[in-house]
Amino acid sequence: MNQAIIESLEQILGRQFNDHELLERAMRHASIADTRAESNERLEFLGDAVLGMLVCEHLYQTFPEMLEGDMTKIKSVAVSRKICAKIARKIGLDKHLILGKGMLGAQPLPSSLSAAVLESVIGAIYIDAGGPSAGLEAVRDFLMPHMESIVTKADESGHQQNFKSVLQQYAQDRYEATPTYVLLDEKGPDHAKCFEVCVQIGATRHPSSWGQSKKQAEQTAALNALEELGLIVETEDGDITIVDLTEESDIEDARAEARSDE
């Protein structure tokens, strides 16, 4: 990256990087990296964990009476692929992603790539600031001004729902099938494992999700499935709602709106 791009990114992120190579790696998609280890995927993995930790901390501090289950459900909304992509696009981060030639024509950028670059940048900020203590503080300064209003809206919109139950109701009514949760991968030591889970309905698998427990990963994977099925709708003021699954017209309207936003 040239100096002008570096300065533009630093302005977006609100910090000057000590290691510009680290910043460049955070923006380097696997399609252009010599090896996947040199892409932003490892930073994305770290950034996902840091993002989750800070959102959990914010929930714990902000809602002292809220129980663990409700905090988990709000967190699932706040750290979802759709929200991460929304933040990345809002600040213009996705425009600086370094892609291979085969992906340069993909406009608009898929939500999965926009979300991933936000997480990789979070990982890069954490390392560049010298984590864990200073790294968390640096990420908090960058992230929480964007995330606090999202958490508040998720709470106010009543989305402390059990996404697995919502998905199960829909799948049974629509397909006469029960969703199954497939463990795809797990990483980390025994005392701090992370789990990757996806939802399968019939022969169809929906986007996977990582979580610090299987239960948490399943909730987020269920949210991903609801989103892909067009059952998650974002209103004009940014609230996230689930359509009334008892009304066929609501489901079709939600799908049409979701397609129009892609």
C-alpha positions as semicolon CSV with decimal commas, in nm:
position;residue;x (nm);y (nm);z (nm)
1;M;0,000;0,000;0,000
2;N;0,122;0,349;-0,073
3;Q;0,144;0,621;0,189
4;A;-0,179;0,789;0,082
5;I;-0,380;0,469;0,138
6;I;-0,212;0,411;0,473
7;E;-0,299;0,764;0,584
8;S;-0,658;0,720;0,465
9;L;-0,693;0,399;0,666
10;E;-0,537;0,555;0,974
11;Q;-0,785;0,841;0,950
12;I;-1,076;0,593;0,924
13;L;-0,948;0,395;1,222
14;G;-0,853;0,698;1,430
15;R;-0,501;0,580;1,510
16;Q;-0,152;0,579;1,363
17;F;-0,005;0,233;1,322
18;N;0,342;0,150;1,442
19;D;0,358;-0,143;1,200
20;H;0,230;-0,055;0,854
21;E;0,292;-0,410;0,730
22;L;0,046;-0,532;0,992
23;L;-0,213;-0,284;0,867
24;E;-0,155;-0,396;0,509
25;R;-0,194;-0,762;0,609
26;A;-0,527;-0,678;0,771
27;M;-0,649;-0,555;0,433
28;R;-0,503;-0,843;0,227
29;H;-0,764;-1,096;0,115
30;A;-0,662;-1,458;0,060
31;S;-0,732;-1,419;-0,315
32;I;-0,417;-1,208;-0,354
33;A;-0,190;-1,342;-0,079
34;D;0,093;-1,581;-0,166
35;T;-0,026;-1,812;0,112
36;R;-0,334;-1,806;0,332
37;A;-0,109;-1,749;0,634
38;E;-0,006;-1,418;0,474
39;S;-0,366;-1,307;0,423
40;N;-0,590;-1,138;0,678
41;E;-0,753;-1,463;0,792
42;R;-0,548;-1,509;1,110
43;L;-0,610;-1,148;1,210
44;E;-0,981;-1,199;1,136
45;F;-0,987;-1,495;1,377
46;L;-0,823;-1,289;1,651
47;G;-1,040;-0,986;1,582
48;D;-1,357;-1,191;1,608
49;A;-1,259;-1,298;1,960
50;V;-1,166;-0,942;2,064
51;L;-1,493;-0,808;1,920
52;G;-1,693;-1,065;2,114
53;M;-1,508;-0,995;2,437
54;L;-1,564;-0,619;2,421
55;V;-1,932;-0,654;2,335
56;C;-1,973;-0,898;2,626
57;E;-1,796;-0,654;2,858
58;H;-2,023;-0,371;2,741
59;L;-2,334;-0,581;2,800
60;Y;-2,212;-0,684;3,144
61;Q;-2,142;-0,325;3,248
62;T;-2,447;-0,165;3,084
63;F;-2,715;-0,413;3,189
64;P;-2,634;-0,522;3,547
65;E;-2,968;-0,705;3,589
66;M;-2,964;-0,888;3,256
67;L;-2,921;-1,266;3,269
68;E;-2,660;-1,461;3,073
69;G;-2,907;-1,600;2,821
70;D;-3,041;-1,259;2,723
71;M;-2,690;-1,112;2,700
72;T;-2,592;-1,397;2,466
73;K;-2,885;-1,327;2,236
74;I;-2,813;-0,953;2,214
75;K;-2,448;-1,028;2,153
76;S;-2,549;-1,260;1,867
77;V;-2,718;-0,966;1,696
78;A;-2,441;-0,715;1,768
79;V;-2,151;-0,927;1,636
80;S;-2,341;-1,076;1,342
81;R;-2,196;-1,072;0,992
82;K;-2,459;-0,819;0,884
83;I;-2,372;-0,571;1,159
84;C;-1,996;-0,605;1,106
85;A;-2,044;-0,550;0,733
86;K;-2,264;-0,249;0,801
87;I;-1,996;-0,086;1,017
88;A;-1,722;-0,160;0,763
89;R;-1,924;-0,004;0,483
90;K;-2,031;0,293;0,691
91;I;-1,672;0,398;0,760
92;G;-1,545;0,304;0,413
93;L;-1,318;0,026;0,533
94;D;-1,431;-0,222;0,268
95;K;-1,317;0,010;-0,012
96;H;-0,953;-0,046;0,091
97;L;-0,965;-0,426;0,091
98;I;-0,687;-0,567;-0,129
99;L;-0,838;-0,831;-0,359
100;G;-0,714;-1,065;-0,632
101;K;-0,796;-0,986;-0,994
102;G;-1,075;-1,242;-1,006
103;M;-1,267;-1,057;-0,733
104;L;-1,211;-0,697;-0,834
105;G;-1,537;-0,681;-1,028
106;A;-1,748;-0,798;-0,734
107;Q;-1,945;-0,482;-0,659
108;P;-2,094;-0,431;-0,416
109;L;-1,856;-0,630;-0,201
110;P;-2,024;-0,938;-0,046
111;S;-2,126;-0,888;0,317
112;S;-1,899;-1,172;0,426
113;L;-1,590;-0,988;0,298
114;S;-1,695;-0,655;0,447
115;A;-1,754;-0,820;0,784
116;A;-1,424;-1,008;0,769
117;V;-1,217;-0,697;0,703
118;L;-1,364;-0,525;1,008
119;E;-1,262;-0,822;1,224
120;S;-0,912;-0,840;1,073
121;V;-0,858;-0,469;1,140
122;I;-0,972;-0,518;1,500
123;G;-0,710;-0,791;1,531
124;A;-0,445;-0,565;1,381
125;I;-0,527;-0,277;1,618
126;Y;-0,509;-0,515;1,913
127;I;-0,161;-0,638;1,817
128;D;-0,024;-0,301;1,705
129;A;-0,123;-0,138;2,034
130;G;0,065;-0,405;2,226
131;G;-0,227;-0,606;2,373
132;P;-0,372;-0,746;2,587
133;S;-0,438;-0,443;2,809
134;A;-0,333;-0,166;2,572
135;G;-0,469;-0,360;2,274
136;L;-0,815;-0,395;2,424
137;E;-0,823;-0,026;2,512
138;A;-0,722;0,072;2,158
139;V;-0,989;-0,150;2,002
140;R;-1,247;-0,022;2,251
141;D;-1,174;0,337;2,149
142;F;-1,223;0,249;1,782
143;L;-1,510;0,002;1,805
144;M;-1,750;0,102;2,079
145;P;-1,862;0,439;1,934
146;H;-2,003;0,230;1,647
147;M;-2,125;-0,062;1,856
148;E;-2,295;0,102;2,156
149;S;-2,597;0,227;1,961
150;I;-2,636;-0,111;1,792
151;V;-2,645;-0,289;2,129
152;T;-2,897;-0,037;2,260
153;K;-3,123;-0,080;1,959
154;A;-3,103;-0,459;1,984
155;D;-3,213;-0,435;2,347
156;E;-3,490;-0,182;2,281
157;S;-3,629;-0,377;1,985
158;G;-3,688;-0,675;2,211
159;H;-3,447;-0,905;2,032
160;Q;-3,345;-1,104;2,332
161;Q;-3,503;-1,398;2,146
162;N;-3,402;-1,759;2,121
163;F;-3,295;-1,769;1,758
164;K;-3,280;-2,148;1,761
165;S;-3,646;-2,165;1,864
166;V;-3,750;-1,913;1,598
167;L;-3,562;-2,106;1,329
168;Q;-3,704;-2,438;1,446
169;Q;-4,058;-2,303;1,427
170;Y;-4,001;-2,175;1,074
171;A;-3,828;-2,493;0,950
172;Q;-4,099;-2,719;1,087
173;D;-4,381;-2,508;0,948
174;R;-4,221;-2,443;0,611
175;Y;-4,020;-2,759;0,538
176;E;-4,152;-3,009;0,792
177;A;-3,790;-3,048;0,901
178;T;-3,598;-2,989;1,222
179;P;-3,272;-2,789;1,200
180;T;-2,958;-2,975;1,299
181;Y;-2,641;-2,810;1,427
182;V;-2,316;-2,939;1,280
183;L;-1,985;-2,889;1,461
184;L;-1,736;-2,801;1,187
185;D;-1,424;-2,711;1,381
186;E;-1,286;-2,623;1,721
187;K;-0,969;-2,437;1,815
188;G;-0,780;-2,336;2,125
189;P;-0,675;-2,502;2,452
190;D;-0,923;-2,701;2,659
191;H;-0,987;-2,411;2,898
192;A;-1,055;-2,159;2,619
193;K;-1,190;-2,339;2,316
194;C;-1,381;-2,178;2,031
195;F;-1,631;-2,373;1,823
196;E;-1,748;-2,336;1,463
197;V;-2,107;-2,450;1,403
198;C;-2,346;-2,434;1,110
199;V;-2,717;-2,504;1,078
200;Q;-2,839;-2,766;0,834
201;I;-3,203;-2,785;0,724
202;G;-3,259;-3,085;0,502
203;A;-2,968;-3,088;0,258
204;T;-2,897;-2,714;0,290
205;R;-2,623;-2,579;0,513
206;H;-2,632;-2,214;0,616
207;P;-2,333;-1,985;0,701
208;S;-2,134;-2,102;1,000
209;S;-2,044;-1,907;1,312
210;W;-1,774;-1,923;1,580
211;G;-1,854;-1,904;1,949
212;Q;-1,681;-1,943;2,283
213;S;-1,922;-2,228;2,360
214;K;-2,119;-2,466;2,141
215;K;-2,441;-2,313;2,271
216;Q;-2,329;-1,963;2,177
217;A;-2,210;-2,073;1,833
218;E;-2,543;-2,248;1,770
219;Q;-2,740;-1,932;1,857
220;T;-2,533;-1,721;1,619
221;A;-2,550;-1,986;1,347
222;A;-2,930;-1,986;1,384
223;L;-2,925;-1,606;1,344
224;N;-2,713;-1,646;1,029
225;A;-2,967;-1,892;0,889
226;L;-3,258;-1,659;0,967
227;E;-3,071;-1,380;0,794
228;E;-2,996;-1,591;0,484
229;L;-3,358;-1,706;0,466
230;G;-3,471;-1,343;0,455
231;L;-3,637;-1,351;0,796
232;I;-3,420;-1,078;0,949
233;V;-3,519;-0,727;0,844
234;E;-3,338;-0,404;0,919
235;T;-3,560;-0,098;0,943
236;E;-3,468;0,247;0,816
237;D;-3,354;0,357;1,161
238;G;-3,126;0,057;1,199
239;D;-3,343;-0,167;1,418
240;I;-3,327;-0,540;1,350
241;T;-3,655;-0,733;1,354
242;I;-3,774;-1,085;1,282
243;V;-4,083;-1,104;1,064
244;D;-4,406;-1,262;1,186
245;L;-4,355;-1,624;1,083
246;T;-4,729;-1,690;1,090
247;E;-4,789;-1,458;0,796
248;E;-4,676;-1,590;0,456
249;S;-4,695;-1,242;0,304
250;D;-4,462;-1,106;0,572
251;I;-4,206;-1,374;0,492
252;E;-4,214;-1,300;0,119
253;D;-4,196;-0,924;0,181
254;A;-3,897;-0,976;0,408
255;R;-3,719;-1,186;0,147
256;A;-3,783;-0,925;-0,121
257;E;-3,646;-0,650;0,105
258;A;-3,340;-0,859;0,190
259;R;-3,269;-0,920;-0,180
260;S;-3,302;-0,550;-0,259
261;D;-3,042;-0,466;0,008
262;E;-2,778;-0,704;-0,133
